[in-house]
Amino acid sequence: MKHILSYILALGLLTAGPVTTVSAQDYTPVPVTVSKDKVRVDGKLYYSHIVLERQTVYSICKAYNVTEEQIYAINPTVRTEGLKKNAVILIPCPEKEAVQARDTEQAPKKRAERKTEKKQTVHTVKWYEDLDTIAEKYGVSVEAIMKANGLTGRKLTKRQKLIIPDSTAPSGDAMPEDSVPDTAASPENGRPSDNGSLPASVPAAGRKVSAVLMLPFDSNGEKPRNGSIDFYCGTLMAVKQIGDSGTDIDLSVYDVAGGVLPITVDRLSASDVVIGPVSAGDLSALLAKCPSETCVISPLDHRAEYLSGQYSNFVQVPTSTLTQYEDLAEWIREERKSGEEKVIVVYEKGARNIEELGAMNSILEKDGIPFSTFSYSILEGRDIQEPLMGMMNAEAPNRVVVMSESEAFVNDVVRNLNLLIHAEYDIILYAPSKIRSFETIEVDNLHNTHLHTSLAYYVDYEDAEVKDFIKRYRALYNTEPTPYAFQGYDIACYFLKMCAASGESPERWENLAANRQTMLQSDFRFERNGTGGYVNTGVRRIIYGPGYSITETSHLQQRPQSVPSR
């Protein structure tokens, strides 16, 4: 494949700059903040710590009050290869916290045991286990385990909790084997597509694709933008992979920092696809001069979605917050099992996200789900427990949706819900993805409330294809891939393969809605915005469970074939 060497050399030029000599006296250690994320491995509790640049084993040990040998014991590669930026390492938790965690985990189980006399065996999946080995261990059928846990496929994740049914149950309860859908990954790319309209693999050799990548590298500034560099690195990996399969990729890369768009109309006309720029303003300026037959991809800014109503050659990749709220409402509809369950939408008085709140309410109303709304100001947070209890059912699950992106308000809602859980209320919390970035919320509280959240981006690090990507990325760049790198790889793989598969057909973009793909970090589910361009409605669902488990759950969204103008 041509050009790849020049791309990597260009990357070196972008990151190059004047060499500065730093004396030992000028070195400032990077502070280490104790992580709020915890995981349980083989029955032991650990902090999950993300290594930052220039952190050392010594500084990490000092922050967590552990010894170097304790870190090496659970992270042997740290001893042999040292720390790597953005790597995740495990740090032993103090025994006191481990005991508290066990008590917290056992509390829901004890409440459940008081409500039912039937005892259940719960198995925690180890990395080397599959359904066959687990079924053999407990003397039950694979079909019985799948039915007891509502599984639609055979894929399991590490530390996933499985209910093991009673082996004495009648065999008639087992799920027929032919009713289990085949979710095995395709041999071409390791992941199934939702349909066969377009091949996931690269077509035969000889295809040529002309592409443009426009990102704000700020190569002339004091420091290039790391996010753009990482996105570029992920894109290069996709270009190499597709090129090695026989497709000739002609990629032009432009630095558009400062709103400068140094590209001619002729180059745009000769391009199959343009990825970037990032901001809605720059995208709008580019679309104004871009020929209608050249597709423009919005790679990172969810606020650019409005352009899909104006330009038929525009594709919005980041899923909007509104779409995440809509999916939460659908999720409630799918999981709600009886009229005894209460659904409560909580929002802050004077909230700004009126559009999202209205969408949530209208979807619940459309689906015939009875719900209540509850609003309060942050100053009233100490006095809301009794009013909330008056709206809940002490004998059935209570599904609570928090409609806010204010960290202080969401933190207060989660705190109050945890107090009600201790008062024996069964509560399930639904919230948009931003809740995972709030540093003031104790992660234990999210697990206690069984947080259900819909996300635009989520990486399953247990997935074989993800592991392969990380291994290749480390080998090429000697660092860890960031979310920007995953995004660059996903977008380039999807759109460059699509261009190669459809050739120069002007109708190629009409296939977007049919070409649904599950990528490393995102799900691509494109729908046309009226007569305009396309928007991505793909989300990923994760559930916070006991034992600090986080489980990704699959779903099939039944959405209309078009979306209203936004």
N, C-alpha and C positions, 0 to 999 in steps of 0.2 A: 504494500500500500504506500502510495506516495504521500509526501508532505509530513508524515508523522514526526520525522526527525526534526524538521524545521519548526514544528509546533513546540516540541520539547525545548529546543534551543530558544524559541521565542519566550517560553515561560521563564527560562533562566534570565533573559534580558529584562523581563518585566520585574523580576524580583531582585535584580542586581542594583547596586548603589555604591556610594562611596564607602570605603572600608574605614571603620572607626575603631581605634584601639581603646579598650576599656581596662582600666587598672583594677586591681583587687579591691581597692578602697571604694571604687565606684559601684561595685556590685551590690544590688539590693535584693535580698531573698524574697521570693514570692510567698505571701502569707498563705497558710493552709487553713481552710475553713472546714470544720467537721461536717461531714455529709449528713443530710436528713434521711437519705435513702438507705434502707436495710434489706438484706436478703437472708434467707435461711438455707444453708448448705449442709447436707448430712446431719440435720438436727441441730446445728450450731448457728448462732446469729452473727452476722457480719455487717459492717458498714460497706456501702458500695461507693468508692471514692474515684472521681475522675481526675486524672493527673493533669495539672496545668504546666505550661512551659516554665522551666527552671526550678520546679519543685524537686526536692531531694528526698531520699529515703529518711535521712535524718530529720528533716523538717516535718515530714508526715508522721514519723514516730513521735516526735515531740508534741504535735497537735493532738494525736489520739491517745497518747500515754501508753504506747506499746513498744516492744523491742523490735530491732531489725530482724531478728530470727523469727519472730512471730509473723512478720510480713512475708519473709522468704518462705516460710513453711506452707502458706496457703497460696503464694504467688511465686512458684519456683523460677519462672522466666525472668523475674525482676533481678534475681541474683546473677543469672547468666547473661542477660541482655540489657539490664538496666531499665530505667523508667522511660516510657515513651509518651509523648504529648497526646492527650485525649484518651489514653488507655484507661480502662476500668480495673482497679485492683480492689481486693477484699481486705478489710481491716477487722480484726476480732473485736466484738463488742464486750464491754465490761459485763461480768457475771450478773450484776444487779439489773442491768437493762435487759439481759437475756431472760431473767426470771419474770420481770414485768411483762415482757413480750409474750411469754408463755401464758401468763395469767390473762392477758388481753385476748389472746387467740382462743383460750379455752372458754371464755365467758359466753360467746354466742353458742358454743356447743352445749354448755351446761343448760342454757336457756332452752335450747331445742330439745334436750333430753327431758326437761321438765314438762314440755308440751306433748311429747309422744313417748310411748313405751317401747316403740320399735327402735332397736339399736342398729346403727349403720357402721360398716367398716369403711374408713377413708384411706386411700392409698396415695402417697406422694410419688409422682413419676420421677424416676432417675433418668439420667441422660442416655443410658444404654438400653432402656426398656421400651417395648412396644406393647400393643394390645394383646398379642399372642402370649408373650411371656407373663404378663400380669394375669391374664385369664387362667393360665396353667397354674400359677402360684396359688390362686385362691379357689381353684376347682370350679370355676364358672365359665360360661361361654362368652366369647367376644361380643356376640350380639346382645347378651344380657347387660354387659357393662356399657355398651353404646346406648342402649335404651335407657338405662338408669341415669346416664349423664347427658342425655339429649345430644349425643354426638352424631354428626352427619357424615363424618369421614374418619379415617384411621390415624390421622396425624395427631401426635401428642407433643406437648412442650415440657421442657424440664421444670420440675417442681409443680406441675399441674396437679390439682386435687381430683381424685376420682372416687366416686361412691361405688363400693363393691356390693352388689346385691347378694341377698341371702342365697347360698347355694342350694337350699332346700326348696326354693320357689318353684312353682310348676313350670315345666319346660315350655308350655304354651305361651309364656310371657316373653319369650325371646323374640328379637326382631328377625324376620326372615332375611337371609343373606342377600337375596336379590333386591331388597328394598334399600340397601345401603348404596348411595351414589359413589361412583368411581372418582375419587379426588386425587388420584396419582398424578404427579407432575409429568408434563410432556417431555420426551427425551431431547427436544430441540433446545429448550431454554430452562428446563427445571421447574417451570411454573405453568399451570393451566390457564388458558384464556377462557372467557365466558362463552365464546362461540368460535366457530371456525371460519369467520368471514375473511380474515387476513392471516397469513402464517406468521407465527412469532419468530420463526427462524429467518435468517437472511436468504434471499433468493439466489439463484445461480450467479456464477461469476460473470463479469462483464458489465454489470449495472454501474452507472455513474450518478452520483448525487452531489449537487452543489449546495453548500450550506454556509450560513453566516452566523457567527457568534458575537454579540455586542454586549459587553459588560463594563461597568465602571472600575477598571483596574487601578486608575490613578497612578499610572506608572511613572509620571513625572513629579509626583508628590514626594513628601518625605518618607512615606511608608505606603506600599501598595495595599489594597484592600484584601484582607485574607479571605473573606467570603467569596469574592470573585475569583481569586486564585484557586480556591478549593473547588468551586463549580467548574472551572476550566479543566482542572486535573481529572475530575470525574468524566467530563465530556471527552477528553483525550482517550480515556480508557475505553469508552464506548466506540469511538472512532477506530481505535486499533483493533478491537474485537470484530467489528463489522468489516473492516478492511482485510483482516486476516481470512475472512470467509469469502473474499473475492470481489467485494464491492469497492469501487474507486470513489473515495470521499474527498471532495475538494472543499476544504474548510478555510474560510477567511475569518480572522479574529480582529475585532476593533475595540479600542479603548474609548469608551464614551463618557468618561468622567467629566463632570461639569456641564452636562447637557449637550456636548458637541457630538454631532452625528456625521463623522467623516466617511460617508459612503455615497456613491453616485446612484442615480436612478437606473443606469445601465447595469450596474452590479446587482442591484435588487431584482431587476428583470431576469437576469441570468441565474438567479438563486431559486432553488426548490423550496427552501425554508429558511427563515431568519429566527434565531433564538435570542430574545432580548430586544431592546434594553430592559432595565429592571423597573424603573419608576413609571407610574401612569402618565406623567407629563411627557417623558421621553418617548414612550410607546405611542402616544397620541401624535407627537411631531413626526415620528417615523411613518405611521400609517397614512398621514396626510400626503406623503410623497411616494408611498410604496405602491407598485402596480397591484391590481386586485388579484392577479393569478399567483402572486407570491404570498405564502402563508407566514404570518408573524405570530410567534409564540411568546406569551407573557410567562416568564419562568418563576417569579418569586413574589410579586406584589399582589396580594389578594384585592387591594383597592382598585385595581385596573379592570375589574370585571365589567364595569359599565360600558367599556369600549366594545364589548361583544354585541351590544345592541346597535352599534353604529357601523361596524365593518364586518363584512361577511368573510374576510380572510384573516380574522383574528381568532386566536385560541387562548383561552384563559386556563392555565394549568393549576395554580393554587386554589384549593377549595375554599369558598367563602365561609365566614362565621355563620351567616344565615343558613347555609346548607347544613352546617354541623348541628345547629339548633333543630332544623327540620328532621334530621336523622334521629336526634334524641327523642322527639315526639313519636316517630315511627317505632323506635326501639321500645318505648313504653307500651305502645299498642301491641307489639309482638309478645312482650313478656307478661303483660297483665292477664291473670288467669281467672279472676272472679270479681264480681261486683262489690265484694267486701273490701277489696284493696282501695286505699285512698291515694289520689294523685293531687299533689299540692305544688303550685308554681309560686316560688318565692322571688320577690324582686325588691329593689331598693326604691324608696320613695324619691320621686324626681329623677328616675333613671333615664339615661340617654338612649338606651338601646330599645326604643319603642318599636322599631320595625321588627326586630327579632322577637320581642315579647308578643306582638300581634300575630306573628307567624306561628309561634308555639301555640297560642290559644286557639287560633283558627284551625290548625291541624288536629288538635285534640277534639275540638267541637265537630269537625268534619267526620272524624272516626267514631263519633258517638261515645267518647270517653268522658265520663263526668269528672270534673276537677274543680278545685278551689284555688283561689289566688290569695296570697298573703304578702303584704308589703310593710316595711318598717324602715326607719332611719337608723343609722349606726348608733346614734345616741340612745335608742330604745332597746338595744340588744340585750340588756340585762333583764328585761321584763317580758320577753316573748315566749318563754317556755310554756306557760299555762295556756295562752291562746293557741299555740301550735298543738298542744296535747288535745285541746278541745276539737281540733279538726282531724285528728288521727284516730285510727282503730288499733286498740291495744292487742287485738287477737289476729290481725292480718298484716301483711306487708304494707308499708307506707312509702310510696314512690315520690320523692321530693326533687323538683327541678329548680336549680338556682340560676336565675336569669340575670347575671351580672358579671362584668369583667373588672370590677373594683376589688382589689386584693383585700382591703380592710373589711369590706362588706362580706365577701365570700368567706373569709376567715371566721367572721363572727357567726355566719350561718352554720358552718361546719362545726364550730365549737358548741353551739346550742344543740345541734343534732346529736353530737356525741354524748351530751348530758342526758338527752332523752333515751338514747340507746342503753345507758346505764340504768334508766328507769324502766327497762324491759320492753321498749318499743322496737319493733322490727322496721328498720329504715334502710332504704336504698336510695343513694344520691345520684342524680344525673347532672352533669355539668359539661360545658364546652372545654376544649383542649387547654385553654389558657390557665386553667386551675393548676395544671401540672408545673407551671413555671413560678407559682407564688411561693416565695421562700419562707413566709411567716406561717404557713399552714404546716402543722405537724403531720408527717406522712402516715403516722399511726392512725390518725383520725380519718384519713382517706380510706385506709384499709378497713377500719371499723364500720364505716358507712357503705362499704361495698361500692365504691365509686364506679359509675358507668360513664365513660366519656367517649365522644366521637372526635377523631383527629384527622387532620389532613395528612399528617406525616407520622409514621411509626415504623421502626426497624426491629424486626424479630432477629436477635443475634444468635438464636439457636437454628435458624434456617440455613440449610446447606449452601444455597446460592449466595446468601449474605456472607457467610464465612469465607467462601471462595473469593468474593469481591474484596473483602478486607485483606486477605492474604496477598492477593495480587497488588492491591493498592500499597500495602506496606513494602512489598518488594520493589516497587517502582519508585515510590516517593520517600521511603524511610520515615513515614509518619502515619498517624491514624486518620481515616476518612471522617470528615465532619458531615453534618446534615447537608451542607452545600454540595459536598462531593457526591453524596448519594443522589441529590436532586439533578445535578448535571449529568450523571450517568443515566438515570432513569429517563430523562427527557430526550437526551441524544439517542439512546437505544430505541425508544419508541418511535420518534419521528423520522430518524434516518432510515430505520428498517422499513417504515411505512412508505417513504419516498422510493426506496429501492424496490419494494414489492410492487408498487403501482406504476412505476415508470413515469412518463411525462403526461399521463392522463389528466386532463383538467378537472375530472370528477373525483380525483383521489381523496379530496377532503370530505366528500359526501359520505365516505366510509367511516369517518371518525366515530359516529354514534354506534356503529356496529362493532368496531374494533376495541373491545374492552379488554384491558390487560392489568394484571397484578404485577407491579414492579417491586424493586427492593424496598423502597420507602413509601411509595404512594400507590393508590389504586386509580387508574385512569378510566373514568366513566363519562365520556363527553356527550353533551346534549346541546342541540342548537337553540340559541336564544332568538326565538321568533324567526325572522328572515335574516338575522345577522350572523355573527360568528358562533363559536362554541364555548361552553363553560364546562369545567370538570365538577361532577357531583360525587366523585368517589371519596369515601371516608373509611377509616379503620376504627373498629370498636375494641376497647380494652376494658377489662374489669379488674379492680383492685380487690384481692381476696385475702383470706387469712394466711398467716405465715409469710407476710410480705410478698405474696405471689401477685404477678400481673399477667393476666391471661388475655390473649387476643382471641376474639370470637368472630367467626365468619358470619356473613349475612348477605342476603340477596335483596337489593333495593328494587322495589317495584315503583318506578317513577314514570311520569308521563314522558312522551317522546320529545316534548319541547318544554322550554322553561319560559316564564314570563319575562318581559324586559325589566331590567333592574336599574 
